[in-house]
Amino acid sequence: MLRPKIPTMPTPTGQVTPPVVVEPTTIVPASQTPPPAPVAPAPARPTVQLTPGTALALVGGGTAVVLVVGAVLVSMLLAVAITGASVAISALVIRSLINADVKQR
């Protein structure tokens, strides 16, 4: 009753045809195409030359970016620290209120 029934392979019915033999086809090369014409190289781009003024501007801009990113990261760190301290203080206050309520009963 609980034994699985294993299906049997069905036997083919009707005529069975043998497999068809596929013969390889020959490849006929097309007419020869001429090689592509040589392309002239693109003109060289001028190199960027840094003058003392532009170098000073780049250093100043980089410094400003570092200071702004640092200020943002420090403010985020302070926000997390202040939040953690306030949660800890509120947990102590709630714990002391619960303990005081238990002692009064």
Order of alpha helices (4+ residues) and beta strands (2+ residues): alpha
